[in-house]
Amino acid sequence: MLWRVLRHQRFLQPRQPCYRLLQFPEIHGQRSLSSARKILPTVASLLALRTIDNQEATAVHIAGSVRTIRKQKLRAFLEIGDGSTVHGLQALLSPDQAQGLSTGDFVAIRGVWRSSPPGKEQTHELHAEEIEIIGNAEPETTYPIQKKFQTPEFLRTIPHLRLRLPLQTLLARLRSESDFLLAQFFRDRGFLRVQTPVMTSSDCEGAGEVFSVISKASSSGPGPDSGPAQTSNLETLTKEEELFFRKSKYLTVSAQLHLEAYMHEHPKVWTFAPTFRAEKSDTPRHVSEFWMLEAECRTHDLEEIMSLVEDMIVSLVRGLGTSSFLEELMIARHSWESSKKDEPSIEKDLLSSRWEGLKHRSWPRITYTEAMQLLQDSVRSGESNFIHRPNWESGMQLEHERYVAATVGQGKPVFITNYPRAIKPFYMLPNVGTGNQTPGMPDTAACFDLLLPELCEVVGGSLREHRLQPLITSMQRQVNGQAADAQGAMSDLTGRSTSLGMGNNLDWYLDLRRFGSVPHGGFGLGFDRLLCYLTGIRNIKDVIPWPRHYGRCDC
């Protein structure tokens, strides 16, 4: 089949010498490999091609970047890649052909695809007949991406060049395929994909960890790199007339509130977009910009939402499992782990078991109260010695989540439901009156977190409070629980002025209840954290192409 396609596109001319592989156009009287009006095969397709019709040699033409070059007296060995696979393609060149070539060059090569000598890792190799340097890496500078040891910390400072690493090219393809599979999953289930705003007037989580939006024109003071003077200048931008939008606006921390606006007319919606958190944290689990998949649907049943999450992840991992992603991950990670001398590598069996655990349904579901009882029993028996003592009112720490995931999940994800209402956001539906409230215990919310073994929380969801008066009461409770200097307070139940701490305007959100609502719920998936789990990469900054985190926003 591939032979017929190649032949149709005139890549190859049967029964003709290999030199007549392509009809190269004449440009200013010279023949150019790169300007041939042909769709070239990829490295992946060529490596899978072997030879055509069992011929001893096959004429080919390919383009890619130079990963490494090894020059010897009689010949030179060139490894090129093009992002289609983590494998490199080896080409044999004469010393004259290798003249002027260096790592980082982008080249086009025409030659013969022959079987390699016995014992070689690559079954075939490209014997170059003609080579053209399309993009030359400046020889007077040192190419930053080297085959020698380079720390992940250094590579994060050059994200624009880090994208050329085999692991990063694989992650780009993995993200693209995941996006497609997720979109297919929701489309098949009747969900409408919508686009929500990046700039917003509200802090969905109410935690205050938001980035404020200020136009450059609003400041006539020093530039962004001017240090303390610039900071003090920004602090003066408190008057409404000095703000571009008249009032304070923020980068979104979640699309959830805007998704809820669609519930009146559309029963199922979802979105996939970047979100932002101004947390001054530099842990392997936190970044300032990351991608969230969020969905909302009309429902009274929390179990229905959890089943949707389970089906979504199962469908995604099964879809990814039909390709070579897992095999390529192990190859790409081999060099990656060898550069991280201070961290243990993740074995292939462990990574395979992670994928396998996500391919099968029936994930355990326990309540928060049951999980807390499990943790406290573990402490009493002496089995565990947690840094933070498990306490029902305080919530679960990362060490607690890991214990529950390992103990209950046994390699599978675990849903934990019905968290204390006091530690959850205002918009969650309380369990009071639903039959899900544990007698004698403080109020709980109809919500869940999904914990993955080792990584822990990757999805959070809940039923939403769809009634006007209980929602206002819940918002009042959260305002009263904030710092004493939190700005604003709730008006009476029929009022139109609502501020949820720190000037957070949610009038429009109350309108969604005031003018007719419907029971609904939804969830948010931390896409980059899920990729960490699937790839075995421990630091989220290394799965995000352009990581932004406290103190760093390169490029």
SVG drawing of the C-alpha trace seen along z (x, -y; Angstrom):
<svg xmlns="http://www.w3.org/2000/svg" viewBox="-36 -57 77 67">
<polyline fill="none" stroke="black" stroke-width="0.4" points="0.0,0.0 2.8,-2.4 4.6,-1.5 1.5,-2.4 1.2,-5.8 4.9,-6.6 4.7,-5.6 1.6,-7.7 3.3,-10.7 6.4,-10.0 8.8,-9.5 10.1,-6.4 10.4,-5.6 10.4,-1.7 12.9,-0.2 15.0,-3.4 18.3,-4.1 18.0,-5.5 19.5,-8.9 16.2,-9.6 14.2,-9.4 12.9,-12.9 12.5,-15.5 14.3,-18.3 13.3,-21.8 15.8,-24.2 16.2,-27.3 18.5,-30.0 20.1,-27.3 20.8,-25.0 19.0,-21.8 17.5,-22.1 16.6,-19.1 14.5,-21.1 12.4,-22.8 11.2,-19.7 7.4,-19.8 6.9,-16.4 5.6,-15.3 8.6,-13.5 8.4,-10.3 9.0,-10.6 11.7,-8.9 9.1,-6.7 7.7,-5.6 11.1,-5.0 12.3,-2.9 9.1,-0.8 9.5,-0.5 12.6,1.8 12.9,2.3 10.3,2.3 9.4,5.5 12.4,7.2 14.8,5.1 18.3,5.0 18.2,1.2 15.6,-1.4 16.0,-5.0 14.7,-7.5 14.6,-11.2 14.2,-12.5 14.6,-15.7 15.3,-16.1 17.5,-17.7 21.0,-16.5 21.0,-14.9 24.6,-13.7 27.4,-13.4 30.5,-11.2 33.3,-11.9 35.9,-9.3 38.7,-9.1 36.8,-7.2 33.2,-7.9 30.8,-9.9 27.8,-8.7 24.9,-11.0 21.8,-10.5 18.8,-12.6 15.3,-12.9 12.1,-14.7 9.8,-14.3 7.8,-11.4 9.6,-8.9 12.0,-8.8 14.3,-6.7 16.9,-8.3 17.8,-7.4 21.4,-6.7 22.9,-7.9 26.4,-7.1 28.2,-10.0 31.6,-10.5 34.0,-12.9 33.3,-15.5 29.6,-15.2 30.0,-15.7 32.1,-18.8 30.5,-21.7 27.8,-19.6 27.2,-20.0 24.6,-19.1 21.4,-21.2 21.6,-21.6 18.4,-20.8 19.2,-18.8 17.6,-17.1 19.2,-13.8 18.8,-11.8 20.3,-8.3 19.8,-4.6 18.1,-2.7 20.2,0.5 20.4,3.3 22.8,2.7 25.7,5.1 24.9,8.0 24.9,6.9 23.9,3.3 21.0,1.9 19.4,0.3 18.4,3.0 18.8,0.5 20.8,-2.6 20.7,-5.5 23.7,-5.7 23.7,-9.4 24.2,-10.4 23.3,-14.0 22.9,-16.3 21.7,-19.8 21.9,-22.0 18.6,-23.8 19.1,-25.4 22.6,-25.8 23.3,-25.9 25.9,-28.7 29.3,-27.1 30.7,-29.9 28.2,-29.2 27.9,-26.1 24.6,-24.2 22.9,-24.1 21.4,-20.6 24.2,-18.1 24.3,-14.4 26.3,-14.7 24.6,-15.0 22.4,-18.1 20.3,-18.7 16.5,-19.0 16.8,-22.4 19.1,-23.7 16.9,-22.4 13.9,-24.2 15.7,-27.5 15.7,-26.8 12.2,-25.4 12.3,-26.6 15.3,-24.3 14.3,-21.6 11.4,-20.8 14.0,-19.2 14.8,-16.4 13.4,-13.0 11.4,-12.8 9.8,-16.2 8.9,-15.3 7.2,-12.2 5.3,-14.3 4.1,-16.7 2.7,-13.7 1.2,-12.2 -0.5,-15.5 -1.9,-15.8 -3.2,-12.3 -4.7,-12.6 -6.5,-15.8 -8.0,-14.0 -9.1,-10.9 -10.7,-13.0 -12.5,-15.1 -13.7,-11.9 -14.9,-10.5 -17.0,-13.5 -18.4,-13.9 -19.5,-10.3 -21.4,-11.0 -23.2,-14.0 -21.1,-16.7 -20.8,-20.2 -17.3,-21.6 -17.3,-25.3 -14.6,-28.0 -14.5,-29.8 -12.7,-33.1 -9.1,-33.3 -9.8,-36.7 -12.5,-36.7 -14.0,-38.8 -14.2,-35.9 -12.0,-33.6 -13.7,-30.2 -11.9,-28.6 -12.1,-31.6 -8.5,-31.1 -7.2,-34.4 -4.3,-32.7 -5.0,-34.6 -3.0,-36.7 -4.4,-40.2 -4.8,-41.5 -3.3,-45.0 -2.7,-46.6 0.7,-47.9 -0.9,-51.3 -2.1,-51.5 1.4,-52.0 3.5,-54.9 6.3,-54.1 9.4,-51.9 9.5,-48.8 8.7,-45.3 12.3,-44.6 12.8,-47.7 12.5,-45.9 10.9,-47.6 10.0,-50.8 7.7,-48.9 6.1,-47.0 5.3,-50.1 3.9,-51.6 1.5,-48.6 0.4,-49.0 -0.9,-52.5 -3.3,-51.1 -6.2,-50.9 -8.5,-53.6 -11.2,-52.3 -10.3,-54.8 -6.7,-53.5 -7.9,-49.9 -8.4,-48.8 -11.6,-47.0 -12.6,-49.5 -12.5,-46.8 -10.0,-44.2 -9.9,-41.2 -7.9,-38.0 -6.6,-35.1 -8.9,-32.2 -8.3,-29.5 -11.1,-27.3 -13.6,-27.3 -16.3,-25.7 -18.4,-28.8 -18.6,-29.7 -19.4,-26.2 -22.4,-26.3 -23.8,-29.2 -24.4,-26.7 -26.5,-24.3 -29.8,-26.1 -29.7,-25.4 -27.1,-22.6 -27.3,-19.4 -23.6,-18.4 -20.6,-20.7 -16.9,-20.5 -13.8,-22.5 -10.0,-22.1 -8.0,-25.2 -5.1,-26.7 -5.7,-27.8 -3.5,-29.9 -2.6,-29.8 -0.4,-32.4 0.9,-29.9 4.4,-30.7 5.3,-27.1 8.2,-25.3 7.3,-21.7 7.4,-18.9 3.6,-19.0 2.9,-22.7 3.2,-25.2 1.5,-28.6 0.0,-27.7 -1.4,-24.3 -4.1,-22.7 -7.5,-21.6 -10.2,-19.5 -13.5,-20.5 -17.0,-19.1 -20.5,-19.9 -23.8,-18.0 -27.3,-17.9 -27.6,-15.3 -28.7,-14.6 -26.3,-11.7 -22.7,-12.1 -22.1,-8.4 -23.0,-9.4 -20.2,-12.0 -17.6,-9.6 -18.6,-6.9 -18.1,-9.5 -14.6,-10.3 -13.7,-6.6 -15.0,-5.9 -13.1,-8.9 -9.7,-7.9 -10.2,-4.2 -11.1,-5.2 -8.1,-7.5 -5.6,-5.0 -7.0,-2.2 -6.8,-4.5 -3.2,-5.4 -2.4,-1.8 -3.2,-1.0 -0.1,-2.9 3.6,-2.6 3.6,-5.4 4.4,-3.1 7.3,-1.4 8.7,-4.8 8.4,-6.2 10.7,-3.5 13.3,-4.2 13.1,-8.0 13.2,-7.7 16.3,-5.6 18.5,-8.6 16.3,-10.9 16.7,-8.9 20.4,-8.4 20.7,-12.2 18.9,-12.4 21.4,-10.8 19.8,-11.9 16.4,-10.2 15.6,-6.5 14.3,-5.4 10.9,-4.1 11.1,-0.5 9.2,0.6 7.1,3.1 5.9,0.3 5.0,-2.0 3.2,0.8 1.3,1.7 0.2,-2.0 -1.3,-1.8 -2.8,1.5 -4.5,0.3 -6.2,-2.5 -7.5,-0.2 -10.0,1.6 -13.2,0.3 -14.6,0.8 -12.3,-1.6 -12.8,-1.5 -15.0,-4.2 -14.9,-5.1 -16.1,-8.0 -13.9,-10.6 -15.0,-9.3 -14.0,-5.8 -10.6,-7.0 -10.0,-9.0 -10.9,-6.0 -8.4,-3.9 -5.6,-6.4 -6.3,-6.7 -6.4,-2.9 -3.1,-2.8 -1.6,-5.2 -3.0,-3.4 -1.7,-0.1 1.8,-1.5 1.7,-0.6 2.2,-4.3 3.9,-7.3 2.6,-10.3 4.2,-13.7 0.7,-15.2 -1.7,-13.3 -4.9,-12.4 -7.7,-14.7 -11.3,-14.7 -11.6,-18.5 -8.2,-19.3 -8.4,-17.4 -6.0,-14.9 -2.3,-15.7 -0.4,-14.2 1.1,-11.5 -2.5,-10.5 -3.7,-10.4 -0.7,-8.2 -1.5,-5.7 -5.1,-5.5 -4.4,-5.1 -1.9,-2.3 -4.0,-0.5 -7.4,-0.8 -6.5,-1.0 -4.1,1.8 -2.8,0.4 -6.1,-1.2 -7.3,-4.7 -9.5,-5.5 -12.5,-7.8 -12.9,-9.5 -16.3,-11.1 -18.2,-13.4 -15.5,-15.6 -16.2,-18.0 -18.2,-20.9 -16.1,-23.4 -12.9,-22.7 -14.6,-22.7 -15.6,-25.7 -19.0,-27.5 -20.5,-26.1 -20.7,-22.5 -24.0,-20.9 -24.3,-19.9 -25.3,-16.3 -27.8,-17.5 -31.2,-16.0 -29.9,-13.8 -29.4,-10.6 -25.6,-10.7 -24.9,-12.6 -23.3,-10.5 -25.4,-10.8 -23.6,-12.6 -20.9,-14.0 -20.4,-17.6 -21.9,-18.5 -20.3,-17.0 -20.4,-18.0 -21.5,-15.9 -18.1,-15.8 -15.1,-13.6 -11.4,-13.5 -9.8,-10.8 -6.5,-9.6 -3.9,-7.9 -1.3,-5.6 1.8,-7.5 0.7,-10.7 -2.6,-11.2 -5.3,-13.8 -5.8,-14.3 -9.5,-14.9 -11.9,-16.8 -15.7,-17.1 -19.0,-17.7 -22.7,-18.3 -23.3,-22.1 -25.6,-24.1 -28.3,-25.0 -30.7,-26.8 -30.4,-30.5 -30.9,-31.0 -28.7,-28.1 -26.0,-29.3 -26.0,-32.8 -25.9,-31.3 -22.9,-29.2 -21.1,-32.2 -21.8,-34.2 -20.2,-31.3 -17.1,-31.4 -16.7,-35.1 -17.1,-35.0 -14.4,-32.3 -11.9,-34.4 -9.4,-36.9 -10.9,-39.7 -9.8,-42.3 -11.5,-40.5 -13.4,-43.1 -17.2,-43.2 -20.0,-41.2 -23.2,-39.6 -26.3,-41.7 -29.8,-40.5 -31.1,-37.6 -32.9,-39.8 -29.9,-42.2 -27.9,-42.7 -24.5,-43.4 -22.4,-40.4 -18.8,-40.3 -17.0,-37.1 -13.9,-38.4 -11.1,-40.3 -13.6,-42.1 -14.7,-38.9 -17.8,-39.9 -20.2,-37.0 -23.5,-38.8 -23.6,-37.1 -23.1,-33.6 -26.1,-34.2 -28.2,-35.2 -27.8,-31.7 -29.9,-30.6 -32.0,-33.7 -33.4,-33.3 -34.0,-29.5 -31.5,-26.7 -31.3,-23.0 -29.5,-20.3 -26.1,-19.7 -22.5,-18.7 -19.1,-18.3 -15.4,-17.8 -11.9,-19.1 -9.0,-16.9 -5.5,-18.1 -4.2,-17.0 -0.5,-17.6 -0.6,-15.6 -2.2,-12.7 0.6,-12.9 3.1,-12.7 1.5,-9.5 1.3,-8.0 4.9,-8.9 6.5,-8.3 8.0,-11.8 8.1,-13.0 8.2,-16.7 5.3,-18.4 7.6,-21.1 9.1,-18.4 5.9,-17.4 4.7,-20.9 6.3,-22.4 6.5,-25.9 6.6,-25.6 5.7,-28.7 6.3,-28.5 7.3,-30.8 10.3,-32.8 10.4,-31.6 8.5,-32.4 11.1,-31.9 10.2,-32.6"/>
</svg>
